[in-house]
Amino acid sequence: MAKVSAEAKDIYSERIRGYKQEIDQVLSREKSILQVIQKNDEGKEYKLLTLAEERINMASYYLLMNQISLSLLGVKNEAFINDARKSCYESIIHLENLVSNRIDVPFSDYEEVHTKLEGFDDRQRFALVKKIGFAIHSVEDDFGDNSKWKWSFVELEGRYATIAKNLMNLKTLVAGLDPRVDGYRERYLYLELVKKWLHSAADRYREKYELSTNRIDDFKTGIAFLNALRRLLMIVGENEPAETVKKKAEVWKAKMDDDEKRMSAAAKKS
C-alpha cells in the first residue's frame, strides 16, 4: 500500500472535522434527553423517536467518514464502520424501549403505546423504518462479504424487523390499505417492507443455525419470525400466503424437534 502523504492526512482531517463535531453534539443531546426521561417520562415516546432518528443520522456520518478515508487516503476505516454498526443498534434499542422487542405477540400487548403516537403518522413511521434499513444495509456493504461481523448482522436485522413491525399501528392498518385513503402508497410499501424483513429474518436465523451456531435457540427464533409473519398476513387478510408460512413453520418445527432429540441422545452417549 502506498504511503499516505502528510498533506492528504491534513486534508482528510479537515474534511471529517465537521462530522466528528456533529457526532459529539448528537451524543451530548442523547445523554441529556435520557437524563430527562429518567426524571420524568412524560412525552418520552417522541423523545425516543428523536433519539432513534439521530442515531441513524450518526451512523450515516460514520459511513461518510469511511468513504472519505477511502477516497483521500485509499484506506478502509473499519473503526468508523463498526461505530456505524453500533449506532444502528442504539437506534433500534431506543425503538425497542418504545414499542418492545417482542417478535410474535398480539398487537394488544403493546397497543397502548400507539395511542400516544397518533401525531407520528404512517408516512413518518415508514420514512424512519426505511432509513434504518438502508443504514444497516450500508454498514454490511461497507464491511464486505468476509467480515467477522457476518453472523452478528442476523441479530441486528432480526431486531430491526421486529421494531419495524411493532412500530406499525395494526389497529388502523387494514382500513388504511384502501387506495382511497390518504397515505395508502406509503402504508402499502411499509407493509411490504415488514413482510420482506420478517421472512428474511426467519431465513437468516435458520441459516445461522445450520452454518454457524447449531444452537436450537437460533432455530426457535427463526420459527418465531415465521409465526410473526403469519400473524401479520392473517391480520391483513392474506390467508393463502399465511397458510404457506404456517406450513413452512410446521416443517421447520418438525426438523428442529428431530435435531433436538438427536443432540440430546448424542450428549447422553458422550
C-alpha positions in Angstrom: 0.0 0.0 0.0 1.4 3.4 -1.0 2.4 5.7 1.8 -0.2 8.4 2.6 1.2 11.9 2.4 1.0 14.3 5.3 -0.9 16.7 3.0 -3.5 14.0 2.3 -3.9 13.3 6.0 -4.3 17.0 6.7 -7.0 17.3 4.0 -8.7 14.2 5.4 -8.7 15.6 9.0 -10.2 18.8 7.8 -12.9 17.1 5.8 -14.1 14.9 8.7 -13.8 17.6 11.4 -17.4 18.8 11.0 -18.9 15.3 11.0 -17.0 14.5 14.2 -18.3 17.7 15.8 -21.9 16.7 14.8 -21.4 13.3 16.3 -20.3 14.8 19.6 -23.3 17.0 19.6 -25.6 14.1 19.0 -24.1 12.1 21.8 -24.4 15.1 24.1 -28.1 15.6 23.2 -28.8 11.9 23.7 -27.3 12.0 27.2 -29.3 15.0 28.1 -32.6 13.6 26.8 -32.1 10.2 28.5 -31.5 12.1 31.8 -34.7 14.0 31.3 -36.6 10.8 30.6 -35.2 9.2 33.7 -36.5 12.0 35.8 -39.9 12.4 34.1 -41.1 10.0 31.4 -44.0 12.3 30.2 -43.7 12.6 26.4 -40.9 10.0 26.3 -42.4 8.4 23.2 -41.4 11.3 20.9 -38.1 11.8 22.7 -37.2 8.1 21.9 -38.3 8.6 18.3 -36.0 11.6 18.1 -33.1 9.7 19.6 -33.6 6.8 17.2 -33.5 9.2 14.2 -30.4 11.0 15.5 -28.6 7.7 16.0 -29.3 6.7 12.4 -28.0 10.2 11.2 -24.9 9.5 13.3 -24.4 6.1 11.6 -24.5 7.9 8.2 -21.8 10.3 9.4 -19.5 7.4 10.3 -20.2 5.7 6.9 -19.5 9.0 5.1 -16.2 9.4 7.0 -15.2 5.9 5.9 -15.9 6.8 2.3 -13.8 10.0 2.7 -11.0 7.8 4.1 -11.2 5.5 1.1 -11.3 8.5 -1.3 -8.5 10.6 0.1 -6.3 8.0 1.9 -7.1 4.8 0.0 -7.8 3.1 3.3 -11.0 1.5 4.7 -11.6 2.8 8.2 -13.1 -0.3 9.9 -13.4 1.6 13.2 -15.8 4.1 11.6 -17.9 1.3 10.0 -18.0 -0.5 13.4 -19.2 2.7 15.1 -21.9 2.9 12.4 -22.9 -0.6 13.3 -23.1 0.2 17.0 -25.1 3.4 16.2 -27.7 1.3 14.2 -28.0 -0.9 17.3 -28.6 2.1 19.6 -31.3 3.4 17.2 -33.1 0.1 17.4 -32.7 -0.1 21.2 -34.4 3.3 21.5 -37.3 2.0 19.5 -37.4 -1.3 21.4 -37.8 0.8 24.5 -40.7 2.4 22.8 -42.7 -0.4 21.1 -41.0 -3.5 22.7 -38.7 -6.1 21.2 -41.2 -9.0 21.2 -41.2 -10.9 18.0 -44.6 -12.7 17.9 -47.2 -11.3 20.3 -50.7 -10.0 19.8 -50.9 -6.3 19.0 -53.0 -5.7 22.1 -49.9 -6.4 24.2 -48.3 -3.2 23.0 -51.3 -1.3 21.6 -51.2 1.3 24.4 -48.1 3.0 23.2 -49.7 3.6 19.8 -52.4 5.7 21.4 -49.5 8.1 22.4 -48.1 8.2 18.9 -51.1 9.5 17.0 -49.1 12.5 15.8 -46.5 10.3 14.3 -48.3 9.2 11.1 -47.7 6.2 8.8 -45.6 8.3 6.4 -43.2 9.3 9.1 -43.0 5.8 10.5 -42.3 4.3 7.1 -39.6 7.0 6.5 -37.9 6.2 9.7 -38.0 2.5 9.3 -36.8 2.7 5.7 -33.9 4.9 6.8 -32.8 2.4 9.4 -32.9 -0.5 7.0 -30.9 1.5 4.5 -28.2 2.3 7.1 -28.0 -1.4 8.1 -27.5 -2.5 4.5 -24.9 0.2 4.0 -22.9 -0.9 7.0 -23.0 -4.5 5.8 -21.9 -3.5 2.3 -19.0 -1.4 3.7 -17.8 -4.3 5.9 -17.8 -6.6 2.9 -18.7 -10.3 2.5 -15.9 -11.7 4.6 -16.5 -9.6 7.7 -16.1 -11.1 11.1 -19.5 -9.5 11.9 -21.3 -11.6 9.3 -23.4 -13.6 11.7 -23.9 -10.7 14.2 -25.9 -9.0 11.4 -28.5 -11.8 11.7 -29.4 -10.5 15.2 -29.3 -6.8 14.1 -31.6 -7.5 11.1 -33.9 -9.5 13.2 -34.2 -6.8 15.8 -34.8 -4.3 13.0 -37.6 -6.5 11.5 -39.2 -6.7 15.0 -39.3 -2.9 15.7 -40.4 -2.2 12.1 -43.4 -4.5 12.7 -44.1 -3.2 16.2 -43.9 0.4 15.1 -46.8 -0.3 12.7 -50.3 0.5 14.1 -52.1 -2.8 13.3 -55.4 -1.5 14.6 -55.7 1.1 11.8 -53.6 -0.7 9.2 -56.4 -2.6 7.4 -58.7 0.4 6.9 -55.7 2.4 5.7 -54.9 -0.1 3.0 -57.9 1.2 1.0 -56.3 3.0 -2.1 -58.8 5.9 -1.5 -57.3 6.6 2.0 -54.6 9.3 2.2 -51.2 7.8 2.7 -52.1 4.5 1.1 -49.0 4.2 -1.0 -46.6 4.6 1.9 -48.7 2.4 4.1 -48.7 -0.4 1.5 -44.9 -0.1 0.9 -44.4 -0.2 4.7 -46.4 -3.4 5.0 -44.4 -5.0 2.1 -41.1 -3.9 3.7 -42.1 -5.5 7.1 -43.3 -8.7 5.4 -40.0 -9.0 3.5 -37.8 -8.4 6.6 -39.7 -10.8 8.7 -39.3 -13.5 6.1 -35.6 -12.6 5.7 -35.1 -12.7 9.5 -36.5 -16.2 9.7 -34.4 -17.5 6.8 -31.3 -15.8 8.2 -31.7 -17.3 11.7 -32.2 -20.8 10.1 -29.1 -20.2 8.0 -27.1 -19.1 11.1 -28.3 -22.3 12.9 -27.3 -24.6 10.0 -24.0 -23.0 9.0 -22.6 -21.4 12.2 -24.0 -22.0 15.7 -26.0 -25.2 15.6 -27.9 -23.7 18.6 -31.6 -24.7 18.9 -32.3 -21.1 20.2 -31.5 -19.7 16.8 -33.8 -22.2 15.1 -36.6 -21.3 17.6 -36.1 -17.6 16.8 -36.3 -18.3 13.1 -39.7 -20.0 13.7 -40.9 -17.1 15.8 -40.3 -14.8 12.9 -42.3 -17.1 10.6 -45.1 -17.1 13.2 -45.0 -13.3 13.4 -45.2 -13.1 9.6 -48.2 -15.4 9.6 -50.0 -13.4 12.3 -49.4 -10.2 10.2 -50.7 -11.8 7.0 -53.8 -13.0 8.7 -54.5 -9.5 10.1 -54.4 -8.0 6.5 -56.5 -10.9 5.1 -53.7 -12.6 3.1 -54.9 -16.0 4.0 -53.2 -18.2 1.4 -49.7 -16.7 2.0 -50.4 -17.1 5.7 -51.2 -20.8 5.2 -48.0 -21.2 3.2 -46.0 -19.6 6.0 -47.8 -21.8 8.6 -46.8 -25.0 6.7 -43.2 -23.8 6.4 -43.1 -23.1 10.2 -44.5 -26.6 10.8 -41.8 -28.2 8.7 -39.1 -26.2 10.5 -40.6 -27.2 13.9 -40.5 -30.9 13.0 -36.9 -30.6 11.8 -36.0 -28.7 15.0 -37.6 -31.3 17.2 -35.7 -34.1 15.4 -32.4 -32.2 15.7 -33.0 -31.5 19.4 -33.7 -35.2 20.1 -30.5 -36.2 18.1 -28.4 -33.7 20.1 -29.8 -34.9 23.4 -29.1 -38.5 22.5 -25.5 -37.6 21.4 -24.9 -35.7 24.6 -26.0 -38.7 26.7 -23.7 -41.0 24.9 -20.7 -38.7 25.4 
